Amino acid sequence: MKKNFFALITFALVLVNLVLTAVMALAVIPETQKANELITKVADAIDLDLQSGDAAATGMYDISQLEPFDFSETFTVNLKKGADGQAHYAIVGVSLSLNKESKTYQDGTDGAALRANESILKGVVQDTITQYTAEEMQDDAQNVRNAILQKFVDMYHAPDFIVDVIFTSMTIQ
């Protein structure tokens, strides 16, 4: 009799567990499907933005959109001491690529306005270059250019205004 009673209680608990699992599944599955649809929509929206033809999103500009801004003189900059412990310097010619279709450019910050503030811009370039060693300048000049570009983007709060920094010449001693 005791075995049948325990079997009956076990059977009842299994049935209650089955019913509660079914109720939970019916309550959770629709919400999960809604969440999956939302995640899919967000992922699609992000993919569309990344693959759009917008030049600011892709970093690709037509040459007719760009105006070069060449600094009036080259930079002679003391570099950070490297592994050899010796002082090095770099002589660098720098040019900026300005996007003529940028709102910042069209609001009056064009090449002439930059020329008026050239000493400030030179300071940004020099301060950035001094943070690198001669080896870093020779091995990864692109990283240095990107750091300078990021400082200008932060300065103007416009990622589509100054779109590239170019070293027109570079001599490291």
ZIVEN-V882979 format. One record per pair of residues at least 6 apart in sequence whose C-alpha atoms are under 6 Angstrom apart, sorted by the first residue. I is the first residue (numbers start at 0). J is the second residue. D is the distance in whole Angstrom. If there is no record, write none. Layout:
i->I j->J d->D
i->I j->J d->D
This chain:
i->54 j->60 d->6
i->55 j->159 d->6
i->64 j->98 d->6
i->64 j->99 d->5
i->65 j->96 d->6
i->65 j->97 d->5
i->65 j->98 d->5
i->65 j->99 d->6
i->66 j->96 d->6
i->66 j->97 d->5
i->67 j->95 d->6
i->67 j->96 d->5
i->68 j->94 d->6
i->68 j->95 d->5
i->69 j->94 d->4
i->73 j->91 d->5
i->73 j->92 d->4
i->74 j->90 d->5
i->74 j->91 d->5
i->75 j->89 d->6
i->75 j->90 d->4
i->76 j->88 d->5
i->76 j->89 d->5
i->77 j->88 d->4
i->77 j->129 d->6
i->78 j->87 d->5
i->78 j->88 d->5
i->78 j->129 d->5
i->78 j->131 d->6
i->78 j->132 d->5
i->79 j->129 d->6
i->79 j->130 d->6
i->79 j->131 d->5
i->79 j->132 d->5
i->80 j->86 d->5
i->80 j->132 d->6
i->81 j->132 d->5
i->87 j->172 d->6
i->88 j->171 d->6
i->88 j->172 d->5
i->89 j->170 d->6
i->89 j->171 d->4
i->90 j->169 d->6
i->90 j->170 d->5
i->91 j->168 d->5
i->91 j->169 d->4
i->92 j->166 d->6
i->92 j->167 d->5
i->92 j->168 d->5
i->93 j->165 d->6
i->93 j->166 d->5
i->93 j->167 d->6
i->94 j->164 d->6
i->94 j->165 d->5
i->95 j->163 d->6
i->95 j->164 d->5
i->96 j->161 d->6
i->96 j->162 d->6
i->96 j->163 d->5
i->97 j->160 d->6
i->97 j->161 d->5
i->98 j->160 d->5
i->101 j->159 d->6
i->101 j->160 d->5
i->144 j->164 d->6
i->148 j->164 d->6
i->152 j->158 d->5
